[in-house]
Amino acid sequence: MHDPAEPADVPPEPTDTGDYEDAFEAVTRVIGWYRERILKETRATEPAPDFWYD
């Protein structure tokens, strides 16, 4: 019988968090890269035509 304290639709907690931590670090780095680029562009006096590619 199903225990109401543990809903059936909730996946179990991962036992190995190494992949999660690697993914979290990669996403954090990408977000940081975008934040730098956006900050650089917002502080520029003129828009850079090659903003995303230089």
C-alpha positions as CSV (number, residue, x, y, z in Angstrom):
1,M,0.0,0.0,0.0
2,H,1.1,3.5,-0.7
3,D,2.4,5.6,2.2
4,P,0.9,9.1,2.1
5,A,4.1,10.5,3.6
6,E,5.9,9.7,0.4
7,P,3.9,10.6,-2.7
8,A,4.2,8.2,-5.6
9,D,4.9,10.9,-8.2
10,V,8.0,12.2,-6.5
11,P,11.3,10.8,-7.9
12,P,13.7,9.3,-5.4
13,E,16.7,11.5,-4.3
14,P,19.8,10.8,-6.4
15,T,22.5,8.8,-4.7
16,D,25.4,10.2,-6.9
17,T,25.3,14.0,-7.0
18,G,28.6,14.3,-9.1
19,D,26.7,14.8,-12.3
20,Y,24.4,17.3,-10.7
21,E,27.3,19.3,-9.3
22,D,29.1,19.3,-12.7
23,A,25.9,20.5,-14.5
24,F,25.3,23.1,-11.8
25,E,28.9,24.5,-12.2
26,A,28.5,24.5,-16.0
27,V,25.2,26.4,-15.9
28,T,26.7,28.8,-13.4
29,R,29.6,29.5,-15.7
30,V,27.3,30.1,-18.7
31,I,25.2,32.5,-16.7
32,G,28.3,34.4,-15.6
33,W,29.5,34.7,-19.1
34,Y,26.2,36.1,-20.3
35,R,26.1,38.5,-17.3
36,E,29.5,39.8,-18.3
37,R,28.5,40.3,-21.9
38,I,25.3,42.0,-21.0
39,L,27.0,44.3,-18.5
40,K,29.7,45.2,-21.0
41,E,27.1,46.0,-23.6
42,T,24.9,48.1,-21.3
43,R,27.9,50.2,-20.3
44,A,29.1,50.7,-23.9
45,T,28.4,54.2,-25.4
46,E,27.5,52.6,-28.7
47,P,26.1,49.1,-29.4
48,A,28.7,46.6,-30.6
49,P,27.7,45.0,-33.9
50,D,29.6,41.8,-33.0
51,F,28.3,41.8,-29.4
52,W,27.8,38.1,-29.1
53,Y,30.8,37.0,-31.2
54,D,33.9,39.0,-30.2
